[in-house]
Amino acid sequence: MPHYEQVRHAIAARKHSLESLVDGIKSRKNGMQDENHEAEEKMIHRLNQIEAEAKEMISYCEQTEHTLRKEI
């Protein structure tokens, strides 16, 4: 059983860091200036992609956590 607890802890830590990444992306998108509209649009598009990938990984972490709880 200790192995499951270590895995759950690692998943929770990864999930927390991904959530922090998503928060940082949202903050960065909200703080962008209109100095160079084309570059800004490209950056926002890329940040949206990174945010979506992070949210997918968070979902995967949550699913794995749920599966581990069932097995314990």
N, C-alpha and C positions, 0 to 999 in steps of 0.2 A: 503493500500500500504506500510506503513512503515515495516510491517512484511516481505514482499518480499525483501526489501532492507537489512534487518537484515540477512535473509537467504542467499542472494547473497553475502553479506560481509563474512559470516561464511564460505561459500563454497570457496570463493576466498582465504581466509586465510588458509583453509585446503589444497587447491590445492598448494599454495605457499610452505607450509611446506612439502608436499609430493615431490614437485620438488626439494627442498633443500635436502631431504633424498636421492633422486635419484642421485643428484650431488655428495653427500658425498659417496655413494656406488661406483660410478664410480671412484672417487678419491682414495678410499681405494683399489679397485681392481688394479688400475694402480700403486699403491705404494707398493704392496706386494713383499716381498723378497722370494728368492728360498731356504730358510733355510730348510723347511720341505715340500717337494713337495706334499705328500699325504694330509697333513693338509691344505696346500694352495689350493689344488684342491677342497676339501670339502668346505672350506670357500668361494671360488669363486662361487661354485655351489649355496650355500645358499644365497650369496649376489645377484646372478642373479635371484633367486626366489623372494627375497624381492623386488628387482628392478621391476620385472614384476608385482608383486602385487600392488606396488605403482603406476605404470603406469596405471594399470586397474582402480585404485581409482581416478587418475587424469582424466582419460577419463570419468568416471562416474560423477565427479564434473563438467566437461565441458558440458556434456549432460544435467545435472540438471540446470546449468546456462542458457543454451540455451532454455530449456523448460520454465524456469521462465521468460525469456525475451519475449517469445511468449505470455505468460499469462498477462503480464503487459500492 
